[in-house]
Amino acid sequence: AELTVEMDPGTFDGAKVASYMAAGMNRVSLGVQSFDDELLQGAGRSHSSTQAKESVEIIKRAGIQNWSLDLISGLPSQRMGIWEETLSAALALKPSHLSVYDLQVEDGTKFGRMFD
């Protein structure tokens, strides 16, 4: 069976990944959202694009072959060129799966307050 742990870049190290693997985890879904630092900061993310790439390396070094990246489209100020760069950066890392989610603006969230 597939056992996935959703992780945010910059919040784990090799030891944490190893402990998850020992508990049966065999897939990681990494919430990168973007490879553009300004967009990440504007979205309230605590990681940078460099930390996202470093997190992928931690996952690879741990021997996890089934891992995915989660991206968000439709972020404020996300122009087509920025989106293309994010997609290129994601694909260059060779994830086994890439998920793209459209930004959903909901009440009570940072974006909900921005667009209220």
C-alpha contacts under 8 A as a table, 3 or more apart, distances in Angstrom:
res1	aa1	res2	aa2	distance
2	E	25	M	7.60
2	E	26	N	6.27
2	E	27	R	6.79
3	L	24	G	6.80
3	L	25	M	4.92
3	L	26	N	5.53
3	L	27	R	6.01
4	T	25	M	5.96
4	T	26	N	6.38
4	T	27	R	4.56
4	T	28	V	5.38
4	T	29	S	6.74
5	V	25	M	6.76
5	V	27	R	6.52
5	V	28	V	5.12
5	V	29	S	6.21
6	E	28	V	5.90
6	E	29	S	4.65
6	E	30	L	5.95
6	E	31	G	7.15
7	M	11	T	7.41
7	M	12	F	7.85
7	M	28	V	6.93
7	M	29	S	6.16
7	M	30	L	5.03
7	M	31	G	6.18
8	D	11	T	5.85
8	D	12	F	7.86
8	D	30	L	5.74
8	D	31	G	5.07
8	D	32	V	6.84
9	P	12	F	7.23
9	P	30	L	6.77
9	P	31	G	6.82
9	P	32	V	6.50
9	P	47	H	6.05
9	P	51	Q	5.98
9	P	52	A	4.92
9	P	54	E	7.97
9	P	55	S	5.48
10	G	13	D	7.92
10	G	46	S	7.95
10	G	47	H	5.92
10	G	51	Q	5.56
10	G	52	A	6.88
10	G	54	E	7.99
10	G	55	S	6.44
12	F	15	A	7.97
12	F	16	K	5.91
12	F	17	V	7.11
12	F	55	S	7.71
13	D	16	K	5.45
13	D	17	V	6.46
13	D	55	S	7.81
13	D	58	I	6.72
14	G	17	V	5.10
14	G	18	A	6.08
14	G	58	I	5.80
14	G	59	I	7.48
14	G	61	R	7.94
14	G	62	A	6.62
15	A	18	A	5.02
15	A	19	S	6.23
16	K	19	S	5.10
16	K	20	Y	6.33
17	V	20	Y	5.13
17	V	21	M	6.17
17	V	59	I	7.21
17	V	62	A	6.99
18	A	21	M	4.98
18	A	22	A	6.13
18	A	62	A	6.79
19	S	22	A	5.01
19	S	23	A	6.37
20	Y	23	A	5.05
20	Y	24	G	6.53
20	Y	25	M	5.44
21	M	24	G	5.06
21	M	25	M	4.57
21	M	26	N	6.34
22	A	25	M	7.18
25	M	28	V	7.80
26	N	64	I	6.66
26	N	66	N	6.90
27	R	64	I	6.73
27	R	65	Q	7.59
27	R	66	N	5.04
27	R	67	W	5.25
27	R	68	S	7.94
28	V	59	I	7.85
28	V	64	I	7.75
28	V	66	N	6.89
28	V	67	W	4.64
28	V	68	S	6.28
29	S	67	W	5.74
29	S	68	S	4.75
29	S	69	L	5.84
29	S	70	D	6.92
30	L	67	W	7.48
30	L	68	S	6.01
30	L	69	L	4.86
30	L	70	D	6.00
31	G	69	L	6.12
31	G	70	D	4.85
31	G	71	L	6.91
32	V	35	F	7.23
32	V	49	S	7.92
32	V	52	A	6.07
32	V	69	L	6.24
32	V	70	D	5.70
32	V	71	L	5.96
33	Q	40	L	7.43
33	Q	69	L	8.00
33	Q	70	D	5.71
33	Q	71	L	3.79
33	Q	72	I	4.87
34	S	37	D	7.71
34	S	39	L	6.99
34	S	40	L	6.35
34	S	49	S	7.32
34	S	71	L	5.79
34	S	72	I	6.69
34	S	86	T	5.84
35	F	40	L	7.60
35	F	48	S	7.59
35	F	49	S	4.75
35	F	52	A	7.70
35	F	85	E	7.61
35	F	86	T	5.04
35	F	89	A	6.96
35	F	90	A	7.85
36	D	39	L	5.44
36	D	40	L	6.23
36	D	48	S	7.89
36	D	49	S	6.29
36	D	82	I	7.05
36	D	86	T	6.87
37	D	40	L	5.00
37	D	41	Q	6.10
37	D	48	S	5.61
37	D	49	S	5.89
38	E	41	Q	5.16
38	E	42	G	6.08
39	L	42	G	4.98
39	L	43	A	6.02
39	L	75	L	7.26
39	L	76	P	7.65
39	L	77	S	7.30
39	L	78	Q	7.09
40	L	43	A	5.10
40	L	44	G	6.36
40	L	45	R	5.21
40	L	46	S	7.68
40	L	47	H	7.30
40	L	48	S	6.87
41	Q	44	G	5.13
41	Q	45	R	5.63
41	Q	46	S	7.23
41	Q	48	S	7.99
42	G	45	R	7.55
43	A	75	L	7.62
43	A	110	K	7.88
43	A	111	F	7.96
44	G	110	K	7.96
45	R	48	S	7.95
47	H	51	Q	5.93
47	H	52	A	6.89
48	S	51	Q	5.13
48	S	52	A	6.32
49	S	52	A	4.97
49	S	53	K	6.38
50	T	53	K	5.21
50	T	54	E	6.18
51	Q	54	E	4.91
51	Q	55	S	6.01
52	A	55	S	5.09
52	A	56	V	6.45
53	K	56	V	5.12
53	K	57	E	6.48
53	K	93	L	7.99
54	E	57	E	5.06
54	E	58	I	6.37
55	S	58	I	5.03
55	S	59	I	6.33
56	V	59	I	5.09
56	V	60	K	6.19
56	V	93	L	7.69
57	E	60	K	5.01
57	E	61	R	5.98
58	I	61	R	5.16
58	I	62	A	6.20
59	I	62	A	5.19
59	I	63	G	6.75
59	I	64	I	5.84
59	I	67	W	7.96
60	K	63	G	5.23
60	K	64	I	5.60
60	K	65	Q	6.81
61	R	64	I	7.56
64	I	67	W	6.82
65	Q	96	S	7.40
66	N	95	P	7.65
66	N	96	S	5.70
66	N	97	H	7.92
67	W	95	P	5.88
67	W	96	S	5.63
67	W	97	H	6.61
68	S	95	P	5.26
68	S	96	S	5.77
68	S	97	H	4.56
68	S	98	L	5.43
68	S	99	S	7.28
69	L	90	A	7.28
69	L	95	P	6.63
69	L	97	H	6.69
69	L	98	L	5.06
69	L	99	S	6.20
70	D	98	L	6.17
70	D	99	S	4.79
70	D	100	V	5.92
70	D	101	Y	7.42
71	L	98	L	7.69
71	L	99	S	6.17
71	L	100	V	4.81
71	L	101	Y	6.20
72	I	75	L	6.90
72	I	100	V	5.62
72	I	101	Y	4.81
72	I	102	D	5.56
72	I	103	L	6.03
73	S	78	Q	7.68
73	S	83	W	7.44
73	S	100	V	6.72
73	S	101	Y	6.08
73	S	102	D	4.79
73	S	103	L	5.97
74	G	78	Q	6.42
74	G	102	D	5.79
74	G	103	L	5.38
75	L	78	Q	5.33
75	L	103	L	6.18
78	Q	82	I	6.01
78	Q	83	W	6.43
79	R	82	I	5.34
79	R	83	W	6.27
80	M	83	W	5.01
80	M	84	E	6.09
81	G	84	E	5.08
81	G	85	E	6.21
82	I	85	E	5.10
82	I	86	T	6.21
83	W	86	T	5.08
83	W	87	L	6.20
84	E	87	L	5.11
84	E	88	S	6.10
85	E	88	S	5.06
85	E	89	A	6.06
86	T	89	A	5.11
86	T	90	A	6.09
87	L	90	A	5.08
87	L	91	L	6.11
88	S	91	L	5.21
88	S	92	A	6.03
89	A	92	A	5.16
89	A	93	L	6.68
90	A	93	L	5.49
90	A	94	K	7.14
90	A	95	P	7.48
90	A	98	L	7.91
91	L	94	K	5.22
91	L	95	P	6.83
95	P	98	L	6.56
105	V	109	T	7.49
105	V	111	F	5.75
105	V	112	G	5.38
106	E	109	T	5.96
106	E	111	F	7.15
106	E	112	G	5.11
107	D	112	G	4.76
107	D	113	R	7.08
108	G	112	G	5.88
108	G	113	R	6.68
109	T	112	G	4.89
109	T	113	R	6.26
110	K	113	R	5.32
110	K	114	M	6.30
111	F	114	M	4.84
111	F	115	F	6.14
112	G	115	F	5.40
112	G	116	D	5.84
113	R	116	D	5.11
